[in-house]
Amino acid sequence: MATPLPDYASLLPELKEVRRAGLVRLHGRSLPALESAARAVTATVARTPGAAVEALLRLAVTRLDAGTLRTAAEYTMGLAHGTRDWPASSRRARAASVYGVSVERFRKDHEVMVLGQIAEHIVRLAGEPAGAAAGTAAGEWGAGTHRSVAARAGGRPVRLTLHVHPVDLLRDVDVIVSPSNVYLALPEPYKASVAASLRRAAATHGVTGEVLDDPLPGELRAWAARHGTSGRAVLPGTVAATGSGALTRQGVRRIYHAAVAVPRAGTNDYDVHPADVTRSVSRVLTVLAEERDRHTPPLRSVCFPLLGAGRGGLPYHVSLAAVWAAVEAELARGADWDVHFVVRTAEAAELVERIPAGGVPVHDPRPAG
């Protein structure tokens, strides 16, 4: 007789137990609902202690909406890179900072919602046709979150690195490019954008989640003062270089803020032009060359998100074409930069992986309708 599938009510208390214990302490714990769901969804996962449950959680969290919800879930459950052995209090504090709320408010409100969303997706996964969820999992995990892409620039082979995960999980990349508006004003740290994620990751937090140091806004104000632009907009394509704050612990040494978004008067919207994206990427590579030898060891690697593809409204393929135009031109001239791209969706990742197949499409590759 088939084993009944777990329901929401049985999963929720076990998710709370996993949150408290952490992924490295699952051995010997009784988690019958999660283990039952894992057998239904991830039957091919190795049977090491806790491996099936962890694989199930990772798959369920990938089904959450990208942004604050998924990021908070990754920290809450210890799925974010480098957090699996963090104590529960530290994971909760970091997740609270994603929403910009106190730890106590997060515990009473947001955490309940996050765990509930994970439970709902586990129920849905367990109810999918046999093999469907496992097939999805194999495709996602098999590809990995770090992929090497072989491309050509100016007739010579070059190798790119593609990251498919949140930007604040990047490690050992010298420079991360952060999209900015022309006022170089950072979004609030609880927002879901690339710039907000980097501001949050660069900040130093106390044990209860309070912000002890938020260095990026101050560094940008200092940059504007040095260049005589305080209180006014810079030209689109301008790049402001700052330190990386707490991201230095992850091997990130600089953040280059690329001014690509022009606020639309009287609205909360922005205009981003592909030509400004290309201009900013070209400027990023110029600044990188200027700063390279000021650091030990010299700067060499740089990571680009798809600039303007968030609030700026550019389709992924338009943003990528604009970024690649400047990168390809630089690499074609013989530059030996170690170039990375970071994206969050499979659609965007597929476009980056199509670069070696003849370049980036200038029209939307998806069929009409």
Secondary structure, 3 states (H helix, E strand, C coil): CCCCCCCHHHHHHHHHHHHHHCHHHCCCCCCHHHHHHHHHHCCCCCCCCCHHHHHHHHHHHHCCCCCHHHHHHHHHCCCCCCCCCCCHHHHHHHHHHHHCCCHHHHHHHHHHHHHHHHHHHHHHHHCCCCCHHHHHHHHHHHHCCEEEEEEEECCEEEEEEEEECCHHHCCCCCEEEEEEECCCCCCCCCCCCHHHHHHHHHCEECCCCCEEECHHHHHHHHHHHHCCCCCCCCCCCCEEEECCHHHHHHCCCEEEEEEEEEECCCCCCEECCHHHHHHHHHHHHHHHHHHHHHCCCCCCEEEECCCCCCCCCCCHHHHHHHHHHHHHHHHHCCCCCEEEEEECCHHHHHHHHCHHHCCCCCCCCCCCC
